[in-house]
Amino acid sequence: MKITAFVDGSIYSQSVCDHAAWVAAHAGASVELLHILGRRETASAPSNLSGAIALGARSSLLEELSELDEQRAKLAQKRGRAILDDAAGMVHLAGVDAVTTKLRRGDIVETVTEIEADTDMFVIGKRGEAADFAKLHLGSNLERVVRTSTKPVFVASRAFKPIDKVLVAFDGGPSSIKAVDAMARSPLFAGLTVKLLTVGSDSDDARRRLEDARATLAAGSIEAEIEIASGQAEIVIAERVESEQFRLLVMGAYGHSRIRSLIIGSTTTEMLRSCKIPVLLFR
């Protein structure tokens, strides 16, 4: 198993490294740390000048701007390498030996499309409330990555806490069924306390789907409690996370019930913020 973790030098990088190390240790996986340089950071073409500038002065300015752009690109690469070196040190300290680093240029979504065939899970930082993330690639592109990736996306919270209890938001849709099936096949959840939660009406059909999901987990030696609760999905899930002190939320990235609206559209960030814990998304 291989995990690809995005690091950007923000305050979330430590958490991304800690969560990636936790997954690697429990799943027996290797970790590849990835830092992406945006096109603006690596551009070396001279900047355009406008206005009535004498030809000689314009040529001189263009040369200076070109030199500055080249210097900026070199500094961005040095900074990227430093970020990756620091991140690799963090993961090593957490007890993971199989760690590699990669520096890439371009767009994060294009990168996900190109490399996902060679990875089993992405780890990315959760978007925070401070301006720290607003100016960085990962937070602003979180939903784009989730929409693009066909592999599970582990969204790290602001700080790592040992994970012992897992809440699965289960709506019976294809993505939530895929999540349960993946959990049953993975050593990642061995020994953890797991609860399957459906938000909606307590019908025979809903209870049957929950029981089927529990049976799937049991086949993978995971014992799970089940619950059906009424109310608004994002509110109920957040309340359960808080009141029962769950340390990880697992859910499908696309569903066909009210949970679907949590991922498609602007309420994605709201849900991630309200939980205050890492979220593992399956599509």
C-alpha positions as a Python dict, from the first residue, in 0.01 Angstrom:
ca = {
    (1, 'M'): (0, 0, 0),
    (2, 'K'): (121, 349, -84),
    (3, 'I'): (2, 677, 67),
    (4, 'T'): (56, 1012, -103),
    (5, 'A'): (54, 1306, 136),
    (6, 'F'): (39, 1669, 22),
    (7, 'V'): (255, 1909, 225),
    (8, 'D'): (269, 2282, 171),
    (9, 'G'): (461, 2431, 462),
    (10, 'S'): (145, 2555, 636),
    (11, 'I'): (53, 2486, 997),
    (12, 'Y'): (-131, 2178, 870),
    (13, 'S'): (182, 2008, 738),
    (14, 'Q'): (268, 1861, 1079),
    (15, 'S'): (-83, 1716, 1107),
    (16, 'V'): (-71, 1577, 753),
    (17, 'C'): (258, 1404, 835),
    (18, 'D'): (127, 1267, 1165),
    (19, 'H'): (-192, 1130, 1008),
    (20, 'A'): (-3, 983, 713),
    (21, 'A'): (233, 814, 957),
    (22, 'W'): (-62, 676, 1155),
    (23, 'V'): (-219, 529, 842),
    (24, 'A'): (114, 388, 727),
    (25, 'A'): (188, 227, 1062),
    (26, 'H'): (-156, 62, 1087),
    (27, 'A'): (-183, -41, 722),
    (28, 'G'): (179, -135, 660),
    (29, 'A'): (210, 129, 389),
    (30, 'S'): (483, 346, 244),
    (31, 'V'): (450, 725, 236),
    (32, 'E'): (531, 958, -52),
    (33, 'L'): (539, 1325, 45),
    (34, 'L'): (443, 1558, -237),
    (35, 'H'): (489, 1932, -266),
    (36, 'I'): (347, 2110, -571),
    (37, 'L'): (489, 2431, -709),
    (38, 'G'): (228, 2644, -879),
    (39, 'R'): (293, 2775, -1227),
    (40, 'R'): (334, 3129, -1097),
    (41, 'E'): (606, 3012, -859),
    (42, 'T'): (809, 2856, -1137),
    (43, 'A'): (737, 3099, -1421),
    (44, 'S'): (1051, 3247, -1571),
    (45, 'A'): (904, 3440, -1864),
    (46, 'P'): (956, 3816, -1844),
    (47, 'S'): (664, 4010, -1703),
    (48, 'N'): (471, 4232, -1944),
    (49, 'L'): (516, 4605, -1923),
    (50, 'S'): (258, 4859, -2037),
    (51, 'G'): (263, 5230, -2083),
    (52, 'A'): (480, 5467, -2280),
    (53, 'I'): (832, 5353, -2189),
    (54, 'A'): (1130, 5429, -2403),
    (55, 'L'): (1259, 5125, -2588),
    (56, 'G'): (1597, 5126, -2415),
    (57, 'A'): (1444, 5157, -2067),
    (58, 'R'): (1190, 4888, -2146),
    (59, 'S'): (1459, 4642, -2256),
    (60, 'S'): (1657, 4707, -1941),
    (61, 'L'): (1353, 4655, -1720),
    (62, 'L'): (1258, 4336, -1900),
    (63, 'E'): (1604, 4195, -1840),
    (64, 'E'): (1587, 4279, -1470),
    (65, 'L'): (1238, 4134, -1438),
    (66, 'S'): (1349, 3817, -1615),
    (67, 'E'): (1637, 3778, -1370),
    (68, 'L'): (1401, 3832, -1077),
    (69, 'D'): (1157, 3575, -1212),
    (70, 'E'): (1433, 3318, -1252),
    (71, 'Q'): (1555, 3390, -900),
    (72, 'R'): (1202, 3355, -765),
    (73, 'A'): (1160, 3019, -938),
    (74, 'K'): (1487, 2893, -792),
    (75, 'L'): (1389, 3010, -444),
    (76, 'A'): (1051, 2840, -476),
    (77, 'Q'): (1223, 2512, -560),
    (78, 'K'): (1462, 2547, -267),
    (79, 'R'): (1171, 2620, -35),
    (80, 'G'): (983, 2319, -172),
    (81, 'R'): (1281, 2094, -109),
    (82, 'A'): (1315, 2229, 245),
    (83, 'I'): (944, 2165, 312),
    (84, 'L'): (980, 1807, 187),
    (85, 'D'): (1293, 1745, 393),
    (86, 'D'): (1121, 1870, 708),
    (87, 'A'): (812, 1660, 636),
    (88, 'A'): (1021, 1348, 576),
    (89, 'G'): (1188, 1404, 912),
    (90, 'M'): (847, 1427, 1082),
    (91, 'V'): (727, 1100, 929),
    (92, 'H'): (1051, 924, 1016),
    (93, 'L'): (1022, 1042, 1376),
    (94, 'A'): (672, 894, 1384),
    (95, 'G'): (826, 554, 1314),
    (96, 'V'): (779, 512, 939),
    (97, 'D'): (1090, 408, 747),
    (98, 'A'): (950, 380, 393),
    (99, 'V'): (932, 751, 305),
    (100, 'T'): (1002, 920, -27),
    (101, 'T'): (963, 1281, -143),
    (102, 'K'): (864, 1438, -473),
    (103, 'L'): (858, 1798, -595),
    (104, 'R'): (623, 1869, -885),
    (105, 'R'): (514, 2169, -1087),
    (106, 'G'): (161, 2245, -1200),
    (107, 'D'): (-195, 2216, -1076),
    (108, 'I'): (-291, 1993, -784),
    (109, 'V'): (-593, 1844, -964),
    (110, 'E'): (-387, 1761, -1272),
    (111, 'T'): (-132, 1600, -1042),
    (112, 'V'): (-397, 1386, -873),
    (113, 'T'): (-518, 1262, -1212),
    (114, 'E'): (-166, 1177, -1323),
    (115, 'I'): (-48, 992, -1012),
    (116, 'E'): (-357, 830, -859),
    (117, 'A'): (-300, 503, -1042),
    (118, 'D'): (21, 469, -841),
    (119, 'T'): (-126, 542, -498),
    (120, 'D'): (-386, 387, -268),
    (121, 'M'): (-481, 691, -59),
    (122, 'F'): (-429, 1066, -58),
    (123, 'V'): (-373, 1262, 262),
    (124, 'I'): (-442, 1634, 250),
    (125, 'G'): (-482, 1906, 513),
    (126, 'K'): (-824, 2027, 611),
    (127, 'R'): (-900, 2389, 527),
    (128, 'G'): (-871, 2601, 842),
    (129, 'E'): (-1042, 2912, 963),
    (130, 'A'): (-731, 3133, 953),
    (131, 'A'): (-602, 3311, 644),
    (132, 'D'): (-306, 3075, 656),
    (133, 'F'): (-478, 2828, 427),
    (134, 'A'): (-659, 3080, 209),
    (135, 'K'): (-337, 3171, 29),
    (136, 'L'): (-214, 2813, -13),
    (137, 'H'): (-307, 2552, -271),
    (138, 'L'): (-430, 2268, -57),
    (139, 'G'): (-713, 2430, 135),
    (140, 'S'): (-861, 2613, -159),
    (141, 'N'): (-847, 2299, -371),
    (142, 'L'): (-972, 2049, -114),
    (143, 'E'): (-1310, 1990, -275),
    (144, 'R'): (-1150, 1978, -621),
    (145, 'V'): (-924, 1697, -504),
    (146, 'V'): (-1215, 1506, -349),
    (147, 'R'): (-1419, 1541, -668),
    (148, 'T'): (-1126, 1435, -887),
    (149, 'S'): (-974, 1144, -699),
    (150, 'T'): (-1109, 793, -743),
    (151, 'K'): (-896, 684, -446),
    (152, 'P'): (-982, 747, -79),
    (153, 'V'): (-895, 1094, 47),
    (154, 'F'): (-792, 1129, 411),
    (155, 'V'): (-852, 1490, 519),
    (156, 'A'): (-630, 1568, 817),
    (157, 'S'): (-760, 1787, 1097),
    (158, 'R'): (-567, 2079, 1243),
    (159, 'A'): (-385, 1862, 1496),
    (160, 'F'): (-335, 1488, 1531),
    (161, 'K'): (-496, 1295, 1814),
    (162, 'P'): (-465, 919, 1860),
    (163, 'I'): (-747, 748, 1669),
    (164, 'D'): (-939, 483, 1863),
    (165, 'K'): (-1305, 547, 1770),
    (166, 'V'): (-1447, 569, 1418),
    (167, 'L'): (-1788, 697, 1309),
    (168, 'V'): (-1914, 584, 968),
    (169, 'A'): (-2181, 807, 813),
    (170, 'F'): (-2374, 543, 619),
    (171, 'D'): (-2657, 631, 380),
    (172, 'G'): (-2676, 306, 184),
    (173, 'G'): (-2547, 468, -135),
    (174, 'P'): (-2273, 321, -357),
    (175, 'S'): (-1995, 533, -208),
    (176, 'S'): (-2084, 448, 153),
    (177, 'I'): (-2108, 79, 63),
    (178, 'K'): (-1765, 111, -99),
    (179, 'A'): (-1634, 272, 220),
    (180, 'V'): (-1761, -14, 437),
    (181, 'D'): (-1621, -274, 199),
    (182, 'A'): (-1280, -101, 198),
    (183, 'M'): (-1282, -85, 578),
    (184, 'A'): (-1353, -458, 603),
    (185, 'R'): (-1055, -535, 377),
    (186, 'S'): (-810, -298, 543),
    (187, 'P'): (-593, -359, 852),
    (188, 'L'): (-626, 13, 925),
    (189, 'F'): (-938, -36, 1138),
    (190, 'A'): (-833, -347, 1330),
    (191, 'G'): (-894, -305, 1701),
    (192, 'L'): (-1080, 26, 1667),
    (193, 'T'): (-1427, 100, 1803),
    (194, 'V'): (-1661, 149, 1505),
    (195, 'K'): (-2014, 284, 1481),
    (196, 'L'): (-2238, 291, 1172),
    (197, 'L'): (-2475, 589, 1173),
    (198, 'T'): (-2764, 649, 934),
    (199, 'V'): (-2944, 982, 949),
    (200, 'G'): (-3305, 951, 832),
    (201, 'S'): (-3625, 764, 903),
    (202, 'D'): (-3606, 438, 1094),
    (203, 'S'): (-3748, 207, 824),
    (204, 'D'): (-3709, -164, 766),
    (205, 'D'): (-3508, -90, 453),
    (206, 'A'): (-3270, 145, 633),
    (207, 'R'): (-3218, -105, 914),
    (208, 'R'): (-3158, -387, 664),
    (209, 'R'): (-2890, -184, 487),
    (210, 'L'): (-2724, -109, 820),
    (211, 'E'): (-2729, -473, 919),
    (212, 'D'): (-2576, -569, 584),
    (213, 'A'): (-2301, -311, 640),
    (214, 'R'): (-2238, -443, 989),
    (215, 'A'): (-2215, -797, 850),
    (216, 'T'): (-1961, -682, 591),
    (217, 'L'): (-1745, -532, 866),
    (218, 'A'): (-1784, -842, 1079),
    (219, 'A'): (-1652, -1051, 790),
    (220, 'G'): (-1338, -840, 819),
    (221, 'S'): (-1322, -896, 1198),
    (222, 'I'): (-1456, -548, 1276),
    (223, 'E'): (-1737, -533, 1529),
    (224, 'A'): (-1962, -231, 1480),
    (225, 'E'): (-2251, -70, 1663),
    (226, 'I'): (-2540, 65, 1452),
    (227, 'E'): (-2773, 363, 1498),
    (228, 'I'): (-3048, 534, 1301),
    (229, 'A'): (-3110, 896, 1401),
    (230, 'S'): (-3353, 1153, 1270),
    (231, 'G'): (-3261, 1511, 1194),
    (232, 'Q'): (-3037, 1712, 965),
    (233, 'A'): (-2742, 1497, 864),
    (234, 'E'): (-2458, 1745, 919),
    (235, 'I'): (-2595, 1850, 1258),
    (236, 'V'): (-2654, 1496, 1384),
    (237, 'I'): (-2313, 1374, 1265),
    (238, 'A'): (-2134, 1667, 1428),
    (239, 'E'): (-2323, 1610, 1754),
    (240, 'R'): (-2232, 1241, 1761),
    (241, 'V'): (-1868, 1318, 1693),
    (242, 'E'): (-1861, 1565, 1982),
    (243, 'S'): (-2071, 1379, 2238),
    (244, 'E'): (-1919, 1035, 2181),
    (245, 'Q'): (-1565, 1161, 2114),
    (246, 'F'): (-1504, 993, 1782),
    (247, 'R'): (-1156, 1052, 1638),
    (248, 'L'): (-1223, 974, 1271),
    (249, 'L'): (-1525, 1018, 1043),
    (250, 'V'): (-1563, 788, 742),
    (251, 'M'): (-1815, 870, 472),
    (252, 'G'): (-1883, 841, 102),
    (253, 'A'): (-1786, 1142, -104),
    (254, 'Y'): (-2100, 1101, -314),
    (255, 'G'): (-2432, 965, -192),
    (256, 'H'): (-2794, 982, -293),
    (257, 'S'): (-2947, 1116, 28),
    (258, 'R'): (-2898, 1426, 242),
    (259, 'I'): (-2537, 1330, 303),
    (260, 'R'): (-2479, 1396, -70),
    (261, 'S'): (-2536, 1767, -14),
    (262, 'L'): (-2254, 1773, 240),
    (263, 'I'): (-1995, 1700, -26),
    (264, 'I'): (-2135, 1860, -338),
    (265, 'G'): (-2140, 2235, -297),
    (266, 'S'): (-2035, 2495, -44),
    (267, 'T'): (-2143, 2296, 264),
    (268, 'T'): (-1841, 2067, 223),
    (269, 'T'): (-1613, 2307, 409),
    (270, 'E'): (-1879, 2369, 670),
    (271, 'M'): (-1905, 1997, 744),
    (272, 'L'): (-1531, 1949, 763),
    (273, 'R'): (-1497, 2243, 998),
    (274, 'S'): (-1783, 2144, 1225),
    (275, 'C'): (-1645, 1795, 1290),
    (276, 'K'): (-1301, 1909, 1407),
    (277, 'I'): (-1166, 1560, 1336),
    (278, 'P'): (-1008, 1396, 1032),
    (279, 'V'): (-1243, 1269, 762),
    (280, 'L'): (-1181, 974, 534),
    (281, 'L'): (-1376, 1009, 209),
    (282, 'F'): (-1458, 737, -42),
    (283, 'R'): (-1597, 793, -391),
}
